[in-house]
Amino acid sequence: MAGEGWRDFRGLGRIRREEELILAKPATYMNESGSFVAALSGFHRIPPAETLVCFDDVALPLGRLRLRAGGSSGGQKGMQSVIEALGTLEIPRLRIGIGPQPQGWDSTDFVLSPFAPQEERLLAEVLAEAREAVLLAAREGLAAAMNRFNPGKA
């Protein structure tokens, strides 16, 4: 069951082990998620380059995935918080598209609004694909996952 096996980590979020991975869900505000990631990384001695941060991104169309080895936050406040907390741009990330954000909509309102039924189906597909991308990155490396899942791949 999806809710089983999760346990509290210092009141900052929930974690669980799945195979060789530590899965984590911050309970902090999104723009403060770096405190959770830094505490978890420090406790388990996980270097930033071995952390894969997954987050929704309004800059990508709904259903699109994009893996990157590092770089700027692209304006995503949660990722910016992680970058600041870990002190490096070299943090792998998986962006999951939920856009485009309609013109005139507030970002918070858009991100928190429910998906339409047809979007729910696409979202279920992309989340299954995102799971595969995470597992491939863990088993074979980020480059293998990027080659398979990033748009424009050969």
C-alpha positions in Angstrom: 0.0 0.0 0.0 1.3 3.5 -0.9 1.1 4.9 2.6 2.8 2.0 4.3 6.4 2.2 5.4 6.7 5.9 5.7 8.2 7.3 8.9 8.8 10.7 10.3 12.2 12.3 9.8 12.9 15.0 12.5 9.4 16.5 12.0 10.6 17.9 8.6 9.1 15.2 6.4 8.5 11.5 5.8 11.0 8.9 4.5 11.0 5.3 3.5 13.4 2.8 2.0 12.7 1.1 -1.3 15.4 -1.2 -2.5 18.7 0.8 -2.4 16.9 4.2 -2.3 15.7 6.5 0.4 12.5 8.1 -0.7 11.6 11.4 0.9 8.6 13.7 1.1 9.2 17.1 2.7 6.5 18.4 5.1 8.0 21.9 5.0 6.6 24.7 2.9 7.8 24.1 -0.7 10.1 27.1 -0.6 11.8 25.8 2.6 12.3 22.2 1.4 16.1 22.7 1.4 16.1 22.4 5.2 14.6 18.9 4.9 16.9 17.8 2.1 20.0 19.1 3.9 19.1 17.4 7.2 18.4 14.1 5.4 21.5 14.3 3.3 23.7 15.1 6.2 22.2 12.4 8.4 22.7 9.7 5.8 25.9 11.2 4.4 24.5 11.5 0.9 26.4 13.9 -1.3 24.4 16.4 -3.4 25.5 14.6 -6.7 23.8 11.4 -5.4 20.6 13.2 -4.5 17.8 13.3 -7.1 15.3 16.0 -6.4 11.9 15.5 -8.1 9.4 18.3 -8.5 6.6 19.7 -10.6 7.4 22.4 -13.1 4.9 24.8 -14.7 7.6 25.6 -17.4 7.2 22.1 -18.9 4.0 20.9 -20.6 1.9 18.5 -18.6 3.3 15.0 -19.1 6.8 16.0 -20.0 9.8 14.8 -18.0 13.3 16.5 -18.0 16.3 15.2 -16.1 19.3 17.4 -15.5 22.6 16.9 -13.6 22.6 20.4 -12.2 22.1 24.0 -13.0 20.0 26.9 -11.7 16.6 26.5 -10.1 14.9 27.9 -13.2 12.8 30.0 -10.8 11.4 27.0 -9.0 11.5 28.1 -5.3 11.7 24.6 -3.8 14.7 23.8 -6.0 16.3 27.1 -5.1 15.9 26.3 -1.4 17.6 23.0 -2.0 20.5 24.6 -3.9 21.0 27.2 -1.1 20.8 24.6 1.6 23.3 22.2 0.0 25.5 25.1 -1.3 25.9 23.8 -4.9 24.2 23.9 -8.3 25.3 20.3 -8.9 22.2 18.6 -7.7 20.5 16.1 -10.1 16.8 16.8 -10.6 13.8 15.4 -12.3 11.3 18.0 -13.5 7.8 16.8 -14.0 5.7 19.1 -16.3 2.4 20.4 -15.1 2.2 23.4 -17.4 1.5 25.5 -19.1 0.3 27.9 -16.5 -2.6 29.9 -18.0 -1.9 33.5 -18.6 -3.2 35.7 -15.7 -3.2 32.8 -13.2 -1.3 33.1 -9.9 1.4 30.4 -9.7 0.2 29.2 -6.3 -3.4 29.0 -7.4 -2.4 27.1 -10.6 -0.2 24.6 -8.8 -2.8 23.9 -6.1 -5.7 23.6 -8.5 -7.2 20.2 -9.3 -6.4 18.4 -12.6 -9.1 17.9 -15.1 -10.1 14.2 -15.6 -8.2 13.9 -18.9 -5.2 15.5 -17.2 -5.4 13.0 -14.4 -5.0 10.1 -16.9 -1.9 11.8 -18.4 -0.5 12.6 -14.9 -0.8 8.9 -13.9 1.1 7.9 -17.0 3.9 10.5 -16.5 4.2 9.6 -12.8 4.7 5.9 -13.7 7.3 7.1 -16.3 9.0 9.3 -13.6 9.2 6.3 -11.3 11.0 4.3 -14.1 13.3 7.3 -14.6 14.3 7.4 -10.9 14.9 3.7 -10.8 17.0 3.8 -14.0 19.0 6.7 -12.6 19.7 4.8 -9.4 20.7 1.5 -11.1 22.5 2.7 -14.3 23.3 6.4 -13.6 21.8 9.7 -14.4 23.2 9.7 -18.0 21.4 6.5 -18.9 18.1 8.0 -17.5 18.6 11.2 -19.4 19.3 9.3 -22.6 16.1 7.4 -22.2 13.6 9.9 -20.8 14.7 13.4 -21.9 12.9 14.8 -25.0 15.0 14.9 -28.1 16.8 11.7 -27.2 18.3 9.7 -30.1 
